[in-house]
């Protein structure tokens, strides 16, 4: 063994040990852990978050080492069929429809499965896997996401595992793209480029995106690319990339009003026109008379029908139930109020936020998304990943705490009826709001 290698191993022995242990724990989480075993899940996540923090502490300037560690962790999941989420069944179903030129916004699985001449490979397994709730609704995934589903179905060789590996490859490449543009963007913000590892090595990011096949990472790739293009004064192309980001997941739509102060009125209008034209162009192949009604109907369900890992909603619901309000009636009332509050918050940040700089714009985005999630009825763990990325570009770190604390919501997976534990949710949100308060009121670099 060469002297140089021996010296390197001695200098980085603890970091190498942490990487190796992380890979073992990711493997155990992926292939040796059932989602019903909450204690084991929680223990593995806690250990992975410990290694994550230590690796950034010890090796934050060793970019190649940390990049390799992040990529290796993702490769552990490559042939895995996700067991913490069943959404991938619907992804493949939609992909098969699109590649056969069938519109997923006007056909529901419940009807298609009854047809004897359908052309979907593994249809029965996909239908049973996606669950009854998904099967009776039209697709809610935007068109660029549908295109990726179709390519995965095409390249998957008509097998579920092949489609899974194809989708996972897209997500891994997107994360590497986030690392690439994130570093460049941090330099433009005069921030340390190592901060991108708060996202790239985060266990929630690795498990929920690469492991469970959620496409927030692809959305964030286009978003970060857009922000980087803004930093180099290529705002027209930035608008195109932001439109692509929205066409993967609709979340960045929330941020459009915030650009008003950054660009000024005239350029903002041009920016919005490019973003919305890009989005409209992506939707054009799917447009039919039924499309608008079906799509808006499906999206409205998120405000008035679903609930998971909510904070303010759960608190108010307990009070409402105590006052004899029916839960199924209360969520519909609350669902009508939530969009009004969200729009009001965004307008306040638009006109009173410090959005004339990119850093100020990013902070307003972070607060807008934070408040939206705090009042939402549904906050799945992978939703928080957008905040984790935004925290890499700001001085706020409460999203890192949230990415660890939200693992407590996995308790519901261990229950037959997916019943949540309100004590665990209280611990999650008390820790998040506590650290958020510290970030905002105490942290010396909050401005």
N, C-alpha and C positions, 0 to 999 in steps of 0.2 A: 504494500500500500504506500503510495507516495506521501511525502512529508506534507505537501499542500492539502491533500485530501484528509489526512489525519488531523491537521490543524483545523480544517473546516468542520469536521465532525465534532471535535472538542469544543469549538466555539458555539456550535449550534445544536449541541446534543439534546438539550431540553426541548427546543423547538421541533427537532426531528421526532422526538418521542411524542410530543403533543400531536403532531400530524399523523403519526402512525396510530396512536390511540383514537384520534378522531375518525380515521378510516375504519377502524374496527367497530367503533360505536355507530357510525353511519350504516355499516353493513348489518349490524345487529338490529338497528332500528328498521332497516328496509326489509330484511329477510327473516328475522327471528323474533319479531314483535307483532302481536295482534293489536289492532286499535282498541280492543276491549280491555287491554292490560294497561290501565292508566298510570299506575305507579311505575311500571317499567318505562313507559313512554316519557313520563316526567323526569325520571332519574337520568335517562339517556340525554334528554335535551339539556338538563342542567349541566351535565358533564361537558357536552358539546359547546355550550355557551362559555363555560370556564376556559376551555382550550382556545376558543375564538378570541376571547379577551387577552389571554396570555400571548397568543401568536402575534397579535397586533402590537402588544406592548414590547415584545422581544425583537420582532423582525420588521417593524414598520418601514424601514428603509430598504429592506431586502425584497425588492419587487418581484424578481423572478421566483424566489422561494415561495412567497405567498400566492402568487398567481398559479404556480404549479400545484400548491396545496388545494386551492379552490377548485381547480379543474379536476384533480384526482378525486376529490370528494364527490363531485358531480358524476364522474364516470362510474362510481360505485352503484349508482341507481340505473345505469343504462338499460339492462334487460328486465327491470322490475315492473311488474303489474301493480299500479298504486293500490294501497289498501287503506289510506286515510281519506280518500275521496273517490267518488264514483263518476265524477263529471266526464272523465275521459271516454266513457262509453257513448255519451251524447256527442262528444267531439268527433269520434269516428263515424257515428251514424250520420251527422251533418256532412262530414267530409265525403262519405259515400254518395249522399244525395247530390252534392254540388258537382262532384266529378262525373256524375251521370246527368247533369243539367236539370236537376229537380230542385225547385226553390224551397229551402228549409224554413222560409218565413211564411209559407202558405200551406205547408203540409205538416201534420202532427204524427208522431210515431204510432199513437193509438189507432189511427185510421190505416196507415200504411201497412202495419203488421198484419192486418186482416186480409190484405190483398194477396191472392195466390201468385200473382205475377211480378211481385216486387223483385228488384235486382240488387238488394243489399246483401253482401256476404256476411255470414255470421249474424244475421238479423235477429234471431231469437235470443242469442246470448247478449247482444248489444241492448236489445229492448228490455230484457230482464235486469241487466246490469245498471241501466240508467235510472231505474226506479219509476214508480207510478207517477210521482209529481212531475218529473221532467217529461215523461212520455205523453202526458195529456196537454202539454203546452207547445206553442210554436217556439222556434229557436230565438234566443235573445242575444246571440253572439254576433257582433258587427262583421261586415263583409270581408275585410282583410284577414280577420281571424278565420272566417269560413274558407278563404283561399288556402290558408295553411293547413286546415283540416283536410281539404281536398287533396293537396299535395302529399300529405301524410298517408291518406287512404290509397292514393295512387302508388306511392313508393313502398307501401307496406305489404305489397304482394297478396292482398286479400286476406291477410291474417291480422288478428288483433295485436299480437306482440310486435309484428313488423310495423304497424301504424304507430304503436306506442314509442318504439325506438326512433322512428322518423320525427314524431312530435318532440320527443326529448332532445333530439339533435338540434332542432330549431331553437329550443329554449336555452340550451347550453351555448350555442353560438351567439344568441342575443345577450346573454350574460357577459360573454367575452367582449362583445361590442360595447356594452355598458362600461366595462372596465376600461376599454380603449378610449372612448369619448369622455368618460367620466374623469379620467386623469388629465386629459387635455383641457377639459372645462375647468377643473380645479386650478390648473396653472393660470388660466385666463382670469380667474377670480382672485388670484394671488393667495391661494390656499395651498396647503401641503397636499401633493398628489396622493399621499398614502391614505388619505381619508376615504378614498373609494373602497378600501377594504372593509369599512364598516358595513357596506352593502355586500361586497363580493364574497366575504367569508361568513356572513351571518347564517347560523344554522336554520333559521326559519325560512330564509331565502332559498337555501339549498334544498331543504326538505319539501317545501310547499310548491316551488317552481319546478326544479328538476325532478324531484321525487314524485310529486302529486300532479304534475302536468298542468299547472295553472299558467295562463299566458300573460300575466302581469309583466313578466320579464321582457317579453317582446314589445308590449306597449311602452315600457320604460326605456327600451333601446331607442325607439323612435323619439321619445320625449327628450332623452339626454342628447341625442344627435341634434335635435331641434334647438335645445338650449346652447349647445356648443356653437352651432351656426349663428345664433344671435350674437354670441360673444365675439365672433369674427366678422360681424356686420353683414352677414348674408341672410337678411331677414326674409327674403322671398322663399328661399329654399327651407328656411326654418319653419315657415308657415306650411309648406308641403309636408315636411316631416311630422309636424304637430297634427296635421290632418290624418296622416297615416297612423299616428299613435291613437287618435280617437277612433279610428276604424278598426283597431284591435280591441280596445276597451273604451267605453264612453267617458270614463272618469275625467280625463283632461278637459272635457267640455266645460267643467266647472270653472276653469282658470281663464277662459277667454276674456271676460270683462276686465280682469286684472291688468291686461296689456294696454289698456286705454291711457293710463298715465305714463307708461314706459315709452310708448310710441308717439303720443299725441293723437288728436282726433283724426287728422287726415290719413296718416300712415296706418293708424289702427284699422280704419275702414278697409284699406287695401289688404292689410294682413288678414283680417277676418274673411274677406272675400276669397282669398287664396285657400285659407284653411277649410272653409265651408265648401268651396268648389272641389277641393281634393276629396273631402268626405262624400259629397254628392256623387262624384264620379265613381267612387268605390261602391256606392249603393245602387248605381244605375242599372247594372245587370240583373238586380234582384227586384226591381221596381214593378209592382202590379197594383191594380186598384185595391186589392185586399191588404197589401203590404203595410201601409201606414197604420191601419186599424189594428192588424194583428200584432205588429211590433210594439206599438204604444200600449196595447192591452197587456202584453207580456211584461214590459218594463214596469208597469204600474203595480204589478204583483210584489215587487221588492219593497214598496212603500206600505202596502196595505195587507199583505198576507203572510210574509215570512218574518220570523224572528229568531235570532241566534246571537249570543254574546253581546247583548245590548247593555248600555250603561244607564243613561237617563231614562230611556223607555222603560226598563225594568223597574226602576225606582217609582216612576209615575204610575205604572201599571199596578204595582202593589197597593198604592194609595187608592187608585180607582176601584180595584176589586174590593178593598176594604169598605168602600162607599157603595158597594153593590152594583158596580158597573160590570157588564159582561165582557170578558177578555176579547172575544171575537168581534165585538162591537167597538171596543176601545181602540184596537189596533187600526181599524179603518178610519176612525176619527183622527188618531195620531198621525196616520199616514198622509192625511190631507194637510196637516199642519207642517210636517217636516220639510216639504219643498219650499214653503213660504219662508220658514226660518233660514233655510240654506241660502236662498236667493238674497234675503235681507243681509245676512252675514257677508256674502260675496260683494254686494253693493257697498257695504260699509268699508270693506277692505279696498275696494276699487277706488273710492273717493278719498279715503282717509289713510290708507296704507302708504308706506314709503316705497312706492313701486317704480320710481324713476331710475333705479339701478337694478341690475340683474340680481344682486344679492337681496335687495329689498323685495323684489318680485318673488324670488324663491321663498322667502320667509312668509310672505302673504299667502302663497300657495300652500305652504305647510300648515298655517293656521286655518285656512279655509277647509282643507281636507280633514284636519283634526276635529274641528267643530262638527263637520258633517258626520264623521264617524261617531262622535260622542252622542249625537242626537238620533242616530240611525237605529232602526229595529234589528238590522242584520249587519254584523261585523265579523265576517269569516277571517281566520288567521292570515290568509294571503292578502287581504285588503291592506294590512298595515305595511306591507312591503314598499308601497309607494312612499310612505312617510320615512321608512328606513333610508331610502335613497335620497330623499330631500334633506334628511338630517346630515348626510355626508357633505352637503354644500353649504350648510349653515352652522351656527354655533349651538344649535339645540340638539340634545341627546336623549330626550325623553322617548323618542321612537325606538331607540335601542332597548330601553327598559320594557317598552310595550311589546316588542317582538319576542322578548323572553316571557313576560307575564301572560301573554295571550295563549301560551301553551296550556294554561289552566283550563281554557275553554274546551280542550280535547276530552275533558271528563265526560262530556255528553256522549262521545262515541262509545264509552264503556257501558252505557245504559241501553237496554233493549228498546225503550221508547224515546231515546235521545233526550231525556229530561236533564235540564241543566241544574248545576249546584249554585245557588245564589250566593252562598258564602265564598266560594272560590272566585266567582265573578266580582264580588265586592273586594276581595284581596287584589285581584288584577287591576281594577280601576282606581282603587285607593293608592296603590303603588305608582300607577301611571300619572294620575293627577297630582300626586305629591311631588314626583320628580319634575313634572311639567311646571309646577309652581316654582320649584327651585330654579329651573332653567330661565323662567321669565322674570322672576323677582329678585333672585339672589345672584345668579351667575354673572360675573363681571363682564363677560364678553357678549351679553345678550343683544346688544345693539350693534 
